[in-house]
Amino acid sequence: DYDDVVKDGYGLDMAALSSVLFNHGEACGACYEIKCVNSPQWCDNGGWCNPPRQHFDLAKPAYLKIAQYKAGIVPVQYRRVPCKKQGGIRFTITGNPYFNLVEVWNVGGAGDITKVQVKGDKKLLNWTNLKRNWGEKWETNAMLVGETLTFRVKASDGSFGQTFEGKNFP
């Protein structure tokens, strides 16, 4: 569940997934290669696209990469592929002094995150687990105000990433 897929670097090659694939938001951020199959009257020469059968609901620009628009529903084959992203993992923090919602995005490699931890430099000195709120949004009731934060994330393939990009306040 991303607020603005274009601004967040995912573009229009984004798909909404059926509940079987979506898995309560755990598949958010994962990347798939999709190919129209067994439908020669609609498929565009077996074209490929790279967003995330069960069911993929594609935006028109992505759909046109694999089939003619008039086709409607087409059978597809898909496979999980590594996500290729520019820059580091990014964190957007919202909430209030008593509740923080952290969106983890621009995740390369596996693309989907299975664990997020945070610690601070003053009071919150131990690693604190965040709980998945929805999709790639994670929550904590830990008091983060005034802390310099360090995040630790774990991807579904078991890899850890500690590349961060931040911006100064105006």
N, C-alpha and C positions, 0 to 999 in steps of 0.2 A: 504494500500500500504506500505508494509514493505520492507526494503532494503535487509535483509537477514533473512528469517523466522527461520532458525536454530539458528543463532547467537542471534536473538532477543527472543529466548525461546519458539517459537511456533512449532518448529519441522516440520515434514512432514504431520502431521494431520491438515493441513491447506487446505482450499478450496477457489477456486475462485467462486464467486457467479454471478448468472444472474443479469441483471440490476434491475429487480424487487426486489430482495433481497438486493442487494448491496446499492441501494438507494443513489446514488451519494457519496458513501464512508461513509455514516452514520452508516452502519452495521459493519465497520472494528473493529475488536477486539471482537465482540460478539461470543459466543460459542453455538454450536448446537449439539444435539445428533441425529445421522442419522441411520436409519434402512432400510435395503432392504426389500420390501414387495411385496406380490402378484406375486412373480416370483420364485417359488420353484426350477425350474431347474437351476437357477443361484445364488440364495442367499445361503450364508454359514450359514445354521441353524439360520437365522434371526440375524446375527451378528450386533454388534453396534460399532460405532466409535464416537469420540468426537471432531471433528473440528467445524470451523464455517461451496420443489419442486418448488419450482419453478425450480431451477437448481443448483446443486453443482458440480463443476468440481474438482475431487479429485486427488491428487498425487497417484501413484500406491501403495505405502505402506498402505495408508489410505483406498483406494478402496478395497484392498484385505482383509480388515477386515470385509467387508460387502458382498462381492460378488466374484465370480470367475472372473479372469481377462478377459477371452474370452467373457464375457457377454456384454461388451460394455456399453450401457445405460441400467440402471435398475431403476424401480420405487422405490421411497423411501418415508418413513414417517420421519418427523423431528420435533424437538421441541427445543425451547430455553432452555439452562441450564446455571447455574452459571459457570463462568470461575474460575478455580483453578490455581493460580500462586504462585511461590516461590519468596520471597523477595518483595520489595515494587514497587510502580509505578515508572517508569523510564522515563527520559526526555533526548532526544538527540537534541541539539541545533546546527543548522547550519545557514549560511547566511553571512551577512556582517554588518558593523556598522549601516546601514540604513534599513536593512530588516532581520528579524529573522524567521526561520522556526523551529518550535518545534514539534518533534515527541513524542507522549505520548504512551508508550507501557508497557507491562507486567502488564496490568490492570486486577485485579481479580474482582469477583462479576459479575456485568452486563457485563463488558468487553469493552463496547463501551462508548465513551465520548460524551457528548452533549454540554459542555461548558468548556472553559479554560480561566483563568485569570492569570495575572502576576503583580507583583509590585516589586519595588526595594527598596533600603535603602537610596538613596541619592537624586536623582531628580525625579524618577518615584515612588512617594509616594502613589498614588491612584491605586486601582485595575483597570487594563486595560484589556478589553476583547480582546482575540485573535480570528481571523476569521479562519474558517476551510478552509484550502487550498485544501487538498485532503485526503480522508481516515482519518487516525489519525495524520495527519500533520496540524499544526495550524500556522498561520502567524501573525506577528505584525510589524508595522513600528516604534514602540516605540524604543527609544535609550536605549539599555540595557548594553552597554559597561561600565565596571567599577562598575556596580550595583551588589549587592548581591541579588539574585532573590528568590522570594517566589511564588509558583504556587498554584492555587486553581482550582480543576477540579470537574466537576459534571458528574456523570454517567447517562445513560438513565433511570435507575430505581430511580433516584432522590438522590442517595447517594453521599456523598462527600468523597474524599480521600485526605489525606495529609501525605502520607508516601513517603519519597524521598530517592533516593540512588544516590550518586555522587561519582566522583573520582577526585583526584588531578591532576593538569597538571604536566607533567614531568619536 
